[in-house]
Each structure stands twice: as C-alpha cells, then as structure tokens.
Amino acid sequence: MTSVGILTVSTKCSQGLAVDKSGPALEALLSGPVWTVSERAVVSDSRQEIASRVLEWSTRCGLIVVSGGTGLSADDVTVEALDMVFTKRLPALATAMVVGSLKITKFAALSQVCAGLCGKCVVLGVPGSTKGATENVQQVLDVLPHAVATAGANGTRHLHADEGASVENVKAGKVKAEKVKCGCSRMDEQDTAHDVQGLSNDLEAGVARRARKSPYPMIPVDMALQQVLENIGKPRVERVPLGQIANGQVVAEDVVAREHVPAYRASIMDGYAMSSADGAGVFAVRRAMTAGASTDVWELQRGEIVRVATGAPVPRGADAVVMIEDT
C-alpha cells in the first residue's frame, strides 16, 4: 500500500475558527487496498509552513494531496509554496484535473491546481472545498498508482515486465500488444525481430517498424572510434586547386592567410573603445566607427572614447573596449 499525506491549508482551520471538511473527505476517498493515509495536518496560508510540511512528508509518503490555497486571492499561496519544493512539474496531471473538473463546473477555470514531484513523491495541489478537492483527485485517481510507482522507481523497465497477463497477438504484420502490470499497453523488452512479426533491425526501416532492442552490443566510445578508424582506411592526400575541392573532400592541412583578416585590430563587441588607464568616468565620444570603416592615422587621446560596432577597427591609443551593456 502507498502511504498518503493529506495537508489542509487554511488559516481559520489552523486557528480553530473553522472545521476542516476537505481533509476527512479526501481521506475517505483515498482509503482502500491501494492507499493508506499516514499523515494528516492543517497549516495556515503560509508558504514556509506548506513547503516545510511537504518536504518532511515526501521522504515517507508516495502521494501528498494539499487542499486549499489554490484560488485567486492574495492569501492563496499553495501553488507558489509547492513551486518551491517541486523537483519536477507534472503539468499534464494538473491539466487532467482541470479538464475533468470543467465538465462539472465552469468555475474550475478559476482554481490554480498543480501537480509535481518532490523527490520521489507525487504532490497534488487541489481546491479547499470538499467538492472541489474530491472531484479534482477523482479525475486522476485511476492513473495515480502508476504515477506513484514510476516516480518512486529507478527506471520503469521492471514495471512493464510480463506477469502472465493476457497477450493479444495480432497477425497480418501488426505488432503484439500486451497489458502489463503497470496498466499500459506496450512492447516488452524481449520483443525482437525474431518473435514479433513485421519488425526488423534494418536501419533504413521506419522507426515504428524497428525492433525495440538493438542487435548490436553497447561498447565504449573510444572503442567505437577505434573501430571506425580501422574500417575507413587511411585518407589519401592529393593536391588540387582550391576551386576544385569536391564534396566529401576535406583540407588536409591548415590554410593560413598571407595577411591579417581583417587587416586591423577589430572589436569583438558593440561598445566604447578607450584607454584603460582612464578608468571609470564620464567621457566625450569622439566619433562612431562601424565594421569596414577606414583606419585613420589619428590617435585616441586621454579622456576620449570611440563608439565601436562589432568588427569595427579599434583606434590607436585604445587598449580596451567596454561592452555597451556595461555603460
């Protein structure tokens, strides 16, 4: 059985000014052969209290349902509190609750329900009303056992293992589908090209028609590279005019330009060229320069700066460029 924590968020209930009704209703809903409610508490509308209690329970519960604080008022902070502790958000699970609830009432659109993982624990944030809390949980009740199982598992292969459930073999080249213990239909690990009609290991085949398990052994990357080098042979070097290099050919040695390209000190960012000796301060902008601008013989004087674009020449006398975002 999965341990469940039910946390009611209500300042009035925590102060004894109101009676918690959603907590007992959720406990009644989550009773039976699958669930056992091991934690129950009421806290005020405080992000810190909510987050602390969820973190504490997540180490010993597979499922935590937080009821209340999902509305639109400034005091409704459950979603923000759970965001602090979520290690992974489960937006599809939250969407399923909303979509199902919208079929019951249009006001479900005003409730900010949420779902996520706190470590390996599934956490749901649902409305505080008895009706809203139970209806939202009911929308996902059938998938929660699988969600809890996969969240707490180190991988999901073992959850899809065949436990003798009924198997339907479909002929005419269709893939065999199995109902396995996790409740979903999928191909099992042992299904290969040899025992499933229509599947192959042909890399040219579509992905859907390939076997799930590769026939090739997994080897280290360095060994794989060594095998590639051993099988491609030693490259043949030949000299051809630059304009005659064909597809599939690569340059065998570095190509070095006879002149610097560009033929001047170029700025690598948009900013202001200046002398670093001037330090921070307010300066007169002498001029602006862009890529390809003429490199004049003038020299930047102390107390002056030049606005330079990326690729523009840096004038003599400047030994630094200050990025424009830093000015």
N, C-alpha and C positions, 0 to 999 in steps of 0.2 A: 504493500500500500504506500501511496505517496503522502508525505507529510505536507499539510497545508497551513499557511498562516493567514489570518483574516484581520486586517487592520482597518479600523473605522477612524476616519479623520473628521472630527467635529469638536470645536472649542466648547460649545454648550454641553455636549455629552461628556466631555472630559472634565467639566466643572460640576457635573451633576445637575445641570439645569434642563437637560433633556434626556430622553431614553433612547439608547441605541437600538434601532429596529433592523437596520440592514445587516448588521453583523450576525445576529441569530438566523436571519433568513438565508444568508449565504452559507452558514454552517449547515443548515438543513439541506440546502441544495447540494453541497459537497460532502454528503455522507453516503456511505455505501461501501462496496467491495474495493473501489479504486482509491478513494481518498480517506484520509483521517486528519481531522483538524487538530493540530497540536499546539497552535499558537493563536491567542485571541487578545486584542488590546484596543484601547481607544486613546487617541492622541489629539492634541489641539491642531489648529490650522497653522502649523509651523514647519517650514522646510526642513529645519535641522532635526526636529523630532521625527518627522516622517522618514527622512533619509537614514537616520541612525537606526531606527527600528527595522527598516527593510534590510539594511546591511547586516544587522545582528541575526535576523531570522534566515537570511539567504544561505547561511552556512549549514543549516539543518532542515530547511524546507525545500521541496521541489517546486512548490507553487505558492505564491503570495498574492492575495487579492486585496487591493487597497480601495476602500469605499469612501467616497466623499471628496470634496475639494476639486471637482473637475468642471465646475461651472465657469461663468464669465466674470464674476466679481473679483475685486482686488484681494479678497481673503482666500480665494480658491487657488491654492499653490501646490496641489498634489502633483500635477504634471511637471512643474518646474523642479519639485523635490525629487521626483523619480528620475528626471533627466540627469541629476547629479550622480546617481548611482548606477544607471544603466551602463553596462559594458557592451551591449548590443541592442539596438532597437528592433522591434518586430512590427513594422508598420502594417503589414498585411493582416496580422492578427487583430490589430486595432481597427482596421478597415472592415474586417468581417463583423466585428461587434457593431460598428456604426451602420453598415448596410442592413444587417438583420434588424436592428432597432428602428431604423427608418420605416420599415414595413409595418411597424406597430404605431409609431408616433412621429410626426414631423419635427417635434421638439428635440428628437435625438441629435439633430444637427447642431444643437447648442451645447452639447456635452463634449468636453475635450477628453475623451477616453484615450488611453495609451497602453502600450504593451512593450515589453522588452526583457532582456536578461540582466540579472545581477549575478555575475559569475555563472553558475550552472543552474540558477533558479529562475523560473518563469514568473514575471511580475505583471499583473494587470491593474490598471487604474480605471475604476468604474464609478458611475454616479453614486451619490449618497442616499438617494431614496431607495426604499425597499424594492419597489417595482423596477426602477432603473438598474439597480445593482444586479438583481437576479436575471433580468431579461438580457442584459449585456453578456453575462457569463454564459447563459444558456446558448447564445449564438455560437460560441466556440467550444462548448462543453465536449463535443464529440472528438475534437482534434487536440484538446489539451493533454490527454495521456501521451499521445505521440510527441507533442511538443516538449513535454517534460522529459520523456525518455531520450529524445535526441539531444536536448540541451545538457543533460547530465552524462551523456555518453562520450567516450573518447573515440569519435568516429561512429558511423552508422551502419557499417557493414553487417555487424552481428545482429542488428535489429531487423535486417532483411533476410536473415537466414531461413531456410525452409524448415518448418517444424511439422511437416506432414500435412499441411493444409491442402485443400483441393487444388488441383492443377488442371487448367483447361488448355489442351493442345489444339491449336488451330492450324489446319492444313492449308494447302494451296499457297505455300510460301510465306504465310503470316507468322509473326513472332509469337512464341509461347508466353502467356501472361500468367502470373501466379499471385494468389492472395497470400501474403506472407504475414508474419506475426505482428508487424508494425501496422498493418491495416491497409497498406497501399499496394498497387499492382506495379511490378517492375521486373526487369530481367535480373536473375540471380548471378552471382559471380561465376558459378560453374557453367553457365550457359555459354557455349563457344560455337564456333563454326561447325563442330562435329556433332553437336546434339540439338541444334536449333536450325531448322530448315530455312534456307534463304539468306543466312548470314555468312560473311566471308571475311578474310583478313586482307582483301585486296584494297590497297591504299587509294586506288582510283575509284572505288565504290563510294557512294554517298555515306555520310556519317551514320545515318539511320540504318544502313544495311551492313554495317561492320559489326563484328563480334565485340562484346564488351571487354573481353580480356585479350591483351596483346599476346601474340605467339612469340614475341621476341623478349629475351631476358633483359632485365634492367642492369646496366653497367655504369661505373663511374664515368664522369665527363672526360677525364684525362685519357681513359682507356678508349672511349668513343672517338676522341680526336685522333688518337694514335691509329685506330683502325681506318679512319677516313684518309689520313695521310699515307698510309701504306697502300691504299687501293686507288688513289688518284694518280699515282706516279709522280715523277719529278717534272716540274714545269719546264718547258723548252723556251729558252731565251732567244729572241731574234730581234734584229734592228730594222725598224720600218719608219718611214716618215710620220711625223706626228699626226698629220691629217688622214693617215691610212689605218689608224688603230681601229680594229673591228670589234664587234660585240663579243664579249667573252674574254677579250684580252685585257690585261692589266699592266700598268707600268712596273717594270722590274727594279727600278732604282729611283731615288729622289730626283725630282726636277727642280733645279734652282734657277731663279731669275737672275739675269746679269745686273739688274738694277733693283733698288728697293721699290716695292709696290705697296702703298703709294710712295712717291719719292719725297716724302716729308714726314715729320712726326705728326701722327694723326691722333685725334681724341677718340677714345672708345666709348664716349657717352656724351649726352647733352649736358652742358654745364657752363662753368666760367673758368677760363684759364687765368692763372695768377701766379705770383711768386709766393712760395710757401713761407718765406721769411716775413711776409706782411701779416700773417696770422689772421684772426677773425676781425671783422670790422665792416665799415661802410665804404664802398669804393665807387669810383667813376667808371662806367662802362665805356671803354674807348671805341669799340666797334663790335659788329657781329660777323661771324665767319661760318660758312657752310662747307660741306664736302666739295672738293674740287676748286675751292677759292684760290686765288693767286697768293703765293707766299711772298709777301712784300719784304723789303730789306729793313723795315723799321723794327725796333726792339721795344718790347713792353717795358714801361717804366714802373718803378715802385709806386704803389698806391693806385695802380690802374688794373683793370680786369678786362677780359675779352669774352664776349658771349660766343661759345663754340657749339656747333652741332656735331652729332656723331659722324666721324670721318673727316671733320674739318681740320686744317693744319693748326698746330699749337705754335703760337709765335715765339720768337726768341725772347729770352728773359722770363718765360713762364716755365715753371718746373712742376706744376700741379694743376689738376682740373677738379673743381668741386662740383659734384653731381647737383643738377638743378633742384632735385627734391630736397637737398640738404640746405638750401638757401632760403 
